[in-house]
């Protein structure tokens, strides 16, 4: 039975999840939204050992894991009772070469004996077609091929092929390599090439993290969150996936199992915003290219809330019968029906994500009149749909309403278009967008503010509360000293907070009341408390959330507020974003903490 205390390795093309014993339990090929050839995390019906890439140590007694420095290179140490063992180093090559980034769809594993000569068994059990097809094993002189109608993989190694093919135990006498990738010949020295790949990949991540503008406090946590966000970007197109997995339930025994390996306009905005704050603006530039493609595919039409990492590919939702699900709790879904929904907050998400292009002088490509005209097209749709019903950011499947957050994000789109127009010296357009923003604002204040509750509410004319209302100050809709903001924060804390965690809302949805807390909501609450000057309370809650991370510093989508157990897709970009933005808001400044010696 696998849990979610998993390590993540990747290179912005492929990624893998590795458990505490060094077993790869999730890996999609040939890209992060592809066929999960290692799908043990979702318990293939073909058998409990299938869909895994395991390194088994005879007499295993202890395990230890760490990331090497500030990298995406994971080291797992397995030890037996006599102190003998194996050190497993996992990474996906990523480094600069020939003026571009080299990032093949490849995973590399290094096995190194520790404390003697350990007895190992390597079990390579990929599956194809979402767990439905067991491939044929075809040995070669220094490789093992896995071939099925749905695809093929090759593992190139300097270990004895017969031992791998038969899954026979062997003594590891010296360091060895296993390279998993496309069914192609490895036309180079394996040892020399892999050593070079490892050194250059470590150098790449060291250099990348070196230029992050991290806060003084909680640096390790922020760097790990930033590296994880980077691994959730698909650099070929610029898309940013919400998570690397599908169908991890949001709570035990629930059918809330969704495929998150796609790019939500909303989630991507939060990722771009967080990395921008750290100075990692390249992700925003790549994402802009993906957004430009989306807008070109939907000229003058309403945007879908979510698209594939190749945005022209449809996302029909279906249930996969060959995978039982995480801890046997299905259904396992592929695709996402949310692509068919109307979620009106998407327009604000795009405009806010792109707005920095008009202000940041560090960027090689700056926002110009042509980009502004493109954004105006989205703004016109936002102005039209702002006060119309939608599924909301929580993607209700059984009902629609005028959601306050959606309307406020449409306001944000118009408001920021007015600011951009003013910066570009377009007074007529600035006036137009200010007028549209004011019209939407008046409607929100009239329909979503409840004086009797002392709070804004989730829907126009409703009475329920929604954690997204905590963002009203973040997007500039309310000033932090507005008593309506303080009242909303107070009401949300009273009704949605459970044991230091925040639930999304307090009304039943299509599946009843949510059973677990949504991690990003807790971080929104922390930031709202800080904005109100309640910093010590905010810091205490933030430290509590740091304890909710896995042993390697990662977060899933949800946390059981009673047990602290992680649930939901993993790693969740929303959650890692919340950690970064909260840390940056709460940390002592470098001047205060370092130069003044406090």
HUMO-V541868 format. One record per helix or strand of 3 or more residues. SS is the DSSP state (helix for helix, strand for strand). FROM is the first residue (numbers start at 1). TO is the last residue. If there is no record, write none. Layout:
# HUMO-V541868
ss=SS from=FROM to=TO
ss=SS from=FROM to=TO
This chain:
# HUMO-V541868
ss=strand from=7 to=10
ss=strand from=15 to=18
ss=strand from=24 to=29
ss=strand from=35 to=38
ss=helix from=40 to=42
ss=strand from=52 to=57
ss=strand from=60 to=67
ss=strand from=74 to=80
ss=strand from=85 to=91
ss=strand from=95 to=97
ss=strand from=100 to=102
ss=strand from=107 to=114
ss=strand from=119 to=125
ss=strand from=136 to=139
ss=strand from=143 to=148
ss=strand from=151 to=157
ss=helix from=161 to=166
ss=strand from=176 to=181
ss=helix from=190 to=210
ss=helix from=219 to=231
ss=helix from=265 to=277
ss=helix from=282 to=297
ss=helix from=326 to=328
ss=helix from=337 to=340
ss=helix from=346 to=358
ss=helix from=369 to=385
ss=helix from=404 to=423
ss=helix from=427 to=448
ss=helix from=467 to=472
ss=helix from=483 to=496
ss=helix from=519 to=531
ss=helix from=535 to=546
ss=strand from=556 to=559
ss=strand from=566 to=570
ss=helix from=573 to=586
ss=helix from=590 to=595
